[in-house]
Amino acid sequence: MSATATTAAVFASSPATRNPGRSPARTPGNPFFLRDSFASSSSSRSSLFGRTSFVASRSIHGGSTRRSSLSTTGVRPFSPVMQWQDCTVKMEMDVPISVAYKCYSDREAIPRWMPFISSVKILEDKPDLSRWSLKYKAFGQDIEYSWLARNMQPIPNQKIHWRSLEGLSNRGAVRFYPKGPSSCIVELTVSYEVPQLLVPVASALQPFLESLLRRGLERFVVLAKSY
């Protein structure tokens, strides 16, 4: 059989040629399966990142295929990368390390000296959990966030650390180092996920928060001396 005749025979035997109104079966052995699978997965990936204007769904009812579309116009593109920042401040204090530790352990008193913390409420039935509220005016906006935090197992006179369970994502630690019989060094580290609202000013956010934490520790020293 000639090459032309062979090609014609193969073409004539394909499902699409035998029945023009019927799509070829999508089976792993069918070359159309790979093409359609790739197109389907590409459509899903594009929808995930907000690059398409529709999502196609297929359901079979009596052999028929239905397609529905959903507009994603105005949907903000999804980004799988979370932007975190770390901020650390350290300060020497003329306060015994035991006093500084005890004072910082009083979570509900933190709004008295930390500028941007408006309230801290310890849960009565779960004292390791506390609800925090942040309110501050910065970058021309009234910033408000809240979160539920869990205090991890502390090391007396050495370390207090926590992590958020819901709300604004953050974690941190306070470390206490002895300097003398009546003085110590307090090191505060806060790590946080940059809120979507503040992403445009992310580069300015870290030094801004560092200045707030430093001001907070300065006020903490005053409180600890009278504790």
KAMO-V417374 format. One record per residue. N is the residue number from 1. PHI is phi in degrees with one decimal (NA if undefined). PSI is psi in whole degrees, -180 to 180 (* if undefined). BURIAL is I if it has 16 or more other C-alpha atoms within 10 Angstrom, else O. Layout:
# KAMO-V417374
n=N phi=PHI psi=PSI burial=BURIAL
n=N phi=PHI psi=PSI burial=BURIAL
This chain:
# KAMO-V417374
n=1 phi=NA psi=137 burial=O
n=2 phi=-72.7 psi=162 burial=O
n=3 phi=-60.2 psi=-38 burial=O
n=4 phi=-64.9 psi=-42 burial=O
n=5 phi=-66.5 psi=-40 burial=O
n=6 phi=-61.5 psi=-47 burial=O
n=7 phi=-60.1 psi=-42 burial=O
n=8 phi=-64.6 psi=-39 burial=O
n=9 phi=-66.6 psi=-43 burial=O
n=10 phi=-63.0 psi=-44 burial=O
n=11 phi=-63.0 psi=-41 burial=O
n=12 phi=-68.3 psi=-27 burial=O
n=13 phi=-87.2 psi=-7 burial=O
n=14 phi=-69.8 psi=147 burial=O
n=15 phi=-56.1 psi=-39 burial=O
n=16 phi=-64.7 psi=-32 burial=O
n=17 phi=-78.5 psi=-41 burial=O
n=18 phi=-64.5 psi=-35 burial=O
n=19 phi=-137.7 psi=88 burial=O
n=20 phi=-58.5 psi=-26 burial=O
n=21 phi=-84.4 psi=-2 burial=O
n=22 phi=-115.9 psi=131 burial=O
n=23 phi=-72.6 psi=148 burial=O
n=24 phi=-63.7 psi=146 burial=I
n=25 phi=-63.3 psi=139 burial=O
n=26 phi=-95.8 psi=88 burial=O
n=27 phi=-120.6 psi=157 burial=O
n=28 phi=-56.4 psi=-25 burial=O
n=29 phi=-84.6 psi=-7 burial=O
n=30 phi=-92.2 psi=126 burial=O
n=31 phi=-59.3 psi=-25 burial=O
n=32 phi=-69.1 psi=-24 burial=O
n=33 phi=-62.4 psi=-46 burial=O
n=34 phi=-64.9 psi=-42 burial=O
n=35 phi=-62.7 psi=-48 burial=O
n=36 phi=-69.7 psi=-36 burial=O
n=37 phi=-63.6 psi=-43 burial=O
n=38 phi=-63.8 psi=-42 burial=O
n=39 phi=-63.3 psi=-40 burial=O
n=40 phi=-66.1 psi=-45 burial=O
n=41 phi=-67.0 psi=-36 burial=O
n=42 phi=-63.7 psi=-40 burial=O
n=43 phi=-63.8 psi=-39 burial=I
n=44 phi=-65.6 psi=-43 burial=I
n=45 phi=-64.6 psi=-41 burial=O
n=46 phi=-64.2 psi=-39 burial=I
n=47 phi=-64.2 psi=-39 burial=I
n=48 phi=-59.4 psi=-39 burial=O
n=49 phi=-95.6 psi=10 burial=O
n=50 phi=73.1 psi=27 burial=I
n=51 phi=-98.3 psi=-7 burial=I
n=52 phi=-113.9 psi=165 burial=O
n=53 phi=-107.0 psi=9 burial=O
n=54 phi=-152.0 psi=159 burial=I
n=55 phi=-125.6 psi=123 burial=I
n=56 phi=-94.9 psi=136 burial=O
n=57 phi=-129.0 psi=145 burial=O
n=58 phi=-124.1 psi=135 burial=O
n=59 phi=-140.9 psi=140 burial=O
n=60 phi=-101.1 psi=124 burial=O
n=61 phi=-130.8 psi=106 burial=O
n=62 phi=62.6 psi=31 burial=O
n=63 phi=89.1 psi=-7 burial=O
n=64 phi=-93.8 psi=155 burial=O
n=65 phi=-114.3 psi=129 burial=O
n=66 phi=-112.7 psi=142 burial=O
n=67 phi=-121.9 psi=136 burial=O
n=68 phi=-124.8 psi=152 burial=O
n=69 phi=-124.5 psi=149 burial=O
n=70 phi=-135.0 psi=119 burial=O
n=71 phi=-72.3 psi=136 burial=O
n=72 phi=-114.2 psi=21 burial=O
n=73 phi=-60.4 psi=128 burial=O
n=74 phi=91.9 psi=-6 burial=O
n=75 phi=-76.3 psi=131 burial=O
n=76 phi=-73.4 psi=131 burial=O
n=77 phi=-55.5 psi=139 burial=O
n=78 phi=-83.9 psi=134 burial=O
n=79 phi=-118.9 psi=122 burial=O
n=80 phi=-76.7 psi=-8 burial=O
n=81 phi=-95.1 psi=119 burial=O
n=82 phi=-90.6 psi=132 burial=O
n=83 phi=-95.6 psi=113 burial=O
n=84 phi=-110.4 psi=150 burial=O
n=85 phi=-130.9 psi=149 burial=O
n=86 phi=-117.4 psi=141 burial=O
n=87 phi=-138.7 psi=128 burial=I
n=88 phi=-130.2 psi=132 burial=I
n=89 phi=-129.6 psi=149 burial=I
n=90 phi=-135.2 psi=140 burial=I
n=91 phi=-147.0 psi=137 burial=O
n=92 phi=-87.7 psi=138 burial=I
n=93 phi=-132.1 psi=141 burial=I
n=94 phi=-86.3 psi=61 burial=I
n=95 phi=-139.7 psi=135 burial=I
n=96 phi=-57.0 psi=145 burial=I
n=97 phi=-60.0 psi=-35 burial=I
n=98 phi=-66.4 psi=-35 burial=I
n=99 phi=-71.4 psi=-43 burial=I
n=100 phi=-61.6 psi=-42 burial=I
n=101 phi=-64.2 psi=-46 burial=I
n=102 phi=-64.4 psi=-39 burial=O
n=103 phi=-66.4 psi=-43 burial=I
n=104 phi=-70.9 psi=-25 burial=I
n=105 phi=-69.8 psi=-17 burial=I
n=106 phi=-81.0 psi=83 burial=O
n=107 phi=-62.1 psi=-39 burial=O
n=108 phi=-70.0 psi=-12 burial=O
n=109 phi=-92.6 psi=-7 burial=O
n=110 phi=-58.3 psi=-37 burial=I
n=111 phi=-61.2 psi=-16 burial=I
n=112 phi=-71.6 psi=-25 burial=O
n=113 phi=-127.1 psi=-19 burial=I
n=114 phi=-91.5 psi=118 burial=I
n=115 phi=-55.6 psi=-40 burial=I
n=116 phi=-97.7 psi=-3 burial=I
n=117 phi=-93.1 psi=119 burial=I
n=118 phi=-92.3 psi=-30 burial=I
n=119 phi=-160.9 psi=149 burial=I
n=120 phi=-137.8 psi=126 burial=I
n=121 phi=-127.3 psi=118 burial=O
n=122 phi=-79.6 psi=135 burial=I
n=123 phi=-72.4 psi=128 burial=O
n=124 phi=-61.5 psi=-41 burial=O
n=125 phi=-84.8 psi=-13 burial=O
n=126 phi=-139.1 psi=84 burial=O
n=127 phi=-64.6 psi=-13 burial=O
n=128 phi=-82.3 psi=-9 burial=O
n=129 phi=-105.8 psi=147 burial=I
n=130 phi=-150.2 psi=147 burial=I
n=131 phi=-101.9 psi=130 burial=I
n=132 phi=-116.3 psi=146 burial=I
n=133 phi=-128.5 psi=137 burial=I
n=134 phi=-119.1 psi=129 burial=I
n=135 phi=-139.9 psi=127 burial=O
n=136 phi=-163.5 psi=147 burial=O
n=137 phi=-101.3 psi=120 burial=O
n=138 phi=-157.3 psi=154 burial=O
n=139 phi=53.8 psi=33 burial=O
n=140 phi=73.5 psi=17 burial=O
n=141 phi=-135.5 psi=153 burial=O
n=142 phi=-88.6 psi=109 burial=O
n=143 phi=-96.8 psi=127 burial=O
n=144 phi=-137.6 psi=128 burial=O
n=145 phi=-144.3 psi=160 burial=O
n=146 phi=-143.5 psi=161 burial=I
n=147 phi=-162.5 psi=160 burial=I
n=148 phi=-105.8 psi=127 burial=I
n=149 phi=-120.9 psi=151 burial=I
n=150 phi=-115.9 psi=126 burial=I
n=151 phi=-80.5 psi=123 burial=I
n=152 phi=-76.6 psi=172 burial=O
n=153 phi=-59.6 psi=117 burial=O
n=154 phi=-81.3 psi=164 burial=O
n=155 phi=-113.7 psi=107 burial=O
n=156 phi=-50.6 psi=132 burial=O
n=157 phi=63.8 psi=12 burial=I
n=158 phi=-130.4 psi=-46 burial=O
n=159 phi=-154.3 psi=137 burial=I
n=160 phi=-125.6 psi=129 burial=I
n=161 phi=-144.0 psi=157 burial=I
n=162 phi=-150.7 psi=169 burial=I
n=163 phi=-152.1 psi=149 burial=I
n=164 phi=-81.4 psi=148 burial=I
n=165 phi=-106.1 psi=-28 burial=O
n=166 phi=-155.4 psi=164 burial=O
n=167 phi=82.9 psi=-147 burial=O
n=168 phi=-60.3 psi=121 burial=I
n=169 phi=-73.6 psi=122 burial=I
n=170 phi=-160.5 psi=164 burial=I
n=171 phi=-157.3 psi=164 burial=I
n=172 phi=-177.9 psi=180 burial=I
n=173 phi=-154.5 psi=149 burial=I
n=174 phi=-119.1 psi=125 burial=I
n=175 phi=-115.8 psi=142 burial=I
n=176 phi=-118.6 psi=126 burial=I
n=177 phi=-121.3 psi=131 burial=O
n=178 phi=-69.9 psi=138 burial=I
n=179 phi=-114.3 psi=-31 burial=I
n=180 phi=-172.6 psi=-178 burial=O
n=181 phi=-62.3 psi=-26 burial=O
n=182 phi=-130.2 psi=26 burial=O
n=183 phi=-149.6 psi=161 burial=I
n=184 phi=-158.0 psi=173 burial=I
n=185 phi=-118.0 psi=130 burial=I
n=186 phi=-111.4 psi=126 burial=I
n=187 phi=-117.3 psi=121 burial=I
n=188 phi=-112.2 psi=125 burial=I
n=189 phi=-121.7 psi=128 burial=I
n=190 phi=-125.5 psi=129 burial=I
n=191 phi=-117.4 psi=138 burial=I
n=192 phi=-151.0 psi=151 burial=I
n=193 phi=-84.3 psi=128 burial=O
n=194 phi=-65.2 psi=120 burial=I
n=195 phi=-61.2 psi=149 burial=O
n=196 phi=-55.2 psi=-37 burial=O
n=197 phi=-61.2 psi=-31 burial=O
n=198 phi=-103.7 psi=5 burial=O
n=199 phi=-56.2 psi=-41 burial=O
n=200 phi=-60.6 psi=-23 burial=O
n=201 phi=-114.9 psi=25 burial=O
n=202 phi=-57.4 psi=-37 burial=I
n=203 phi=-66.7 psi=-28 burial=O
n=204 phi=-91.8 psi=-14 burial=O
n=205 phi=-68.3 psi=-42 burial=I
n=206 phi=-62.8 psi=-53 burial=I
n=207 phi=-63.5 psi=-31 burial=O
n=208 phi=-65.3 psi=-47 burial=O
n=209 phi=-66.0 psi=-36 burial=I
n=210 phi=-59.6 psi=-41 burial=I
n=211 phi=-67.0 psi=-37 burial=O
n=212 phi=-66.8 psi=-42 burial=I
n=213 phi=-64.3 psi=-38 burial=I
n=214 phi=-66.0 psi=-43 burial=I
n=215 phi=-61.9 psi=-39 burial=O
n=216 phi=-62.7 psi=-44 burial=I
n=217 phi=-66.6 psi=-33 burial=I
n=218 phi=-62.8 psi=-41 burial=I
n=219 phi=-73.0 psi=-31 burial=O
n=220 phi=-63.2 psi=-40 burial=I
n=221 phi=-59.0 psi=-44 burial=I
n=222 phi=-61.0 psi=-44 burial=O
n=223 phi=-67.1 psi=-42 burial=I
n=224 phi=-64.5 psi=-34 burial=I
n=225 phi=-66.6 psi=-23 burial=O
n=226 phi=-106.6 psi=9 burial=O
n=227 phi=-73.3 psi=* burial=O
